[in-house]
Every structure is written in structure tokens, then in C-alpha cells.
Amino acid sequence: MVVESIFACGIGSGARATGGHATHRVLVYLDDGVMTREETGATKQTIEFKRGDVRWRPASGAYVAENTSTRPIRILEIDLKGP
């Protein structure tokens, strides 16, 4: 499955993935920006990216992601299914 996610800017406007993601994903950043990501029981990470960056995101548990940039950002999320 391929989804374009749009993250509004500002504290409190983040995405909560309470069930996490059961599949590995490839993320393609469509805008420049900065986000934070915090998994349950882990330290908050700051993620800086440029338009066109591609990153691997392994399957994970629950987390909260927030756009700390000054404008909305778009991410193309590609879920990878198993064999």
C-alpha cells in the first residue's frame, strides 16, 4: 500500500500510531522539514530531512510523530508486504 501523509505543523498536531506498524516501510520525503518521533518507552528522536530523501522504517510498536517545522510536510509511505 502507498499513502501520502500530510503532517500539519505545530506541537500537538502530530500523528499517534497507537498500534504501530506491522510492516516495514520506505518513506519518501516530499518536502524539507524537521519532525520528532517517540516510541513507547524510548527517547524522542529528532529527524531532519530534505525533499527527495528516502529512509527505511522497520516495523514498530506504538509511537507519536510531530512536525516541528514551520509549515506542513508531506511524506509518501510505502508499506512493504512479506513474501
N, C-alpha and C positions, 0 to 999 in steps of 0.2 A: 504494500500500500504506500502511496505517496501523498503527503499532505503538506500544504503551505500553512505554516503557523505564523500569526501576526501577534507580536507582543507589544502592548501599549507601554508607554514609558511611565516611570514613577514608582515609588515604593508602594506596595500594596496592590499593584496591578499584575502581579505575577501569576504563573501557572502552577497549579498544585496537581501533581500526578500521584494521587493517594494510593493507587495500586501499582505504581511504577510502570515499567515496560518489560514485557515478557520476551521481546525480540531485540536483537542487535539492530542498530540504526546507523545510517550515514546522514550527517547533517550538512546541508549546503547553505551557507550564509548569503542572503541576497542583499544585505545592507551592512555598512560598518556599524560597530556598536560594542557595548560592554554589558555583560549580564553577570548575575550571581546565580549559583546553583548550590543547593544544600540538600544532601541526602539525609534521611533519618539517622541520627547518631554519628554524623560525620561533620567535619569542618566545612564551613561555607567556602566555596571556590569562586574566584573572580575569573571570568572568561572574556578576553578581548579578541575581537575578530574583525576582519576586513571583508568587504564584498568579494565573493568568489572563493573564500576559504571553505575547505571541506574537512570535516572531522568525523572520526569514528566514535560512536557512543555504544558501549556494551549494554546488554540488558541490565536492568537495575531495579531496585526497590523504590519505595515512595520518595519523592523529592519535591522541592519548591524551587522554581526558576523565576528570577525577576530581571526585567530590563532596566538597567540603571543608566542608560543613555538618555539623551535629551529629546529623542524622537522615537516613534515606533520602529520596530525592526521586523524583518521577515526571514523565516528560516524554512527551507524545504527539507522535510523529514522523510526519509526513505526507510521503511521497515523492511528488514531482511528476514525472510522466512527460512526455516530449516530445510534440510534435504527431504 
